[in-house]
Amino acid sequence: MATKSRNDWTVVWSILAIVLAILTIIYCMPSIVEMISNGWERSTRAIAYFTRIIRGGTA
């Protein structure tokens, strides 16, 4: 029974794909951080708004 030999290029392409993914994440990190901070700010405002409504204050 013969076994199939592994292609040596699969390891190279896998490492290249992992490196490309890491570089993409690093490149996009400022945008990701900005989106998270904007989302946090909006969430904080929405929570404050609903808290005022629940307490009976004016919105």
C-alpha positions in Angstrom: 0.0 0.0 0.0 1.6 3.2 -1.1 1.1 6.4 0.9 0.7 9.7 -0.7 3.7 12.1 -0.2 2.8 15.5 1.3 3.3 18.5 -0.9 6.1 20.7 0.6 4.4 23.8 -0.8 1.4 23.4 1.5 3.5 24.4 4.5 4.8 27.4 2.7 1.4 28.5 1.5 -0.1 28.0 5.0 2.7 30.1 6.6 2.2 32.8 4.0 -1.5 32.9 4.6 -1.0 33.2 8.4 1.5 36.0 7.9 -0.8 37.8 5.5 -3.7 37.5 8.0 -1.5 39.0 10.8 -0.4 41.8 8.6 -3.9 42.6 7.5 -5.0 42.7 11.2 -2.1 45.0 12.1 -2.9 47.3 9.1 -6.6 47.6 10.0 -6.0 47.9 13.8 -6.4 51.7 13.9 -9.8 51.5 12.1 -10.9 48.6 14.4 -9.9 50.6 17.5 -11.8 53.7 16.2 -14.9 51.6 15.5 -14.8 50.1 19.0 -14.3 53.5 20.7 -17.2 55.1 18.7 -19.4 52.1 19.6 -18.5 52.5 23.2 -19.3 56.2 23.1 -22.7 55.6 21.5 -23.5 52.8 23.9 -22.7 55.1 26.8 -24.9 57.8 25.4 -27.8 55.4 24.8 -27.6 54.0 28.3 -27.6 57.5 29.8 -30.6 58.4 27.5 -32.6 55.3 28.6 -31.7 55.9 32.3 -33.1 59.5 32.1 -36.3 58.1 30.5 -36.7 55.5 33.2 -36.2 58.0 36.0 -38.8 60.2 34.4 -36.6 63.0 33.2 -36.9 64.6 29.9 -35.2 63.0 27.0 
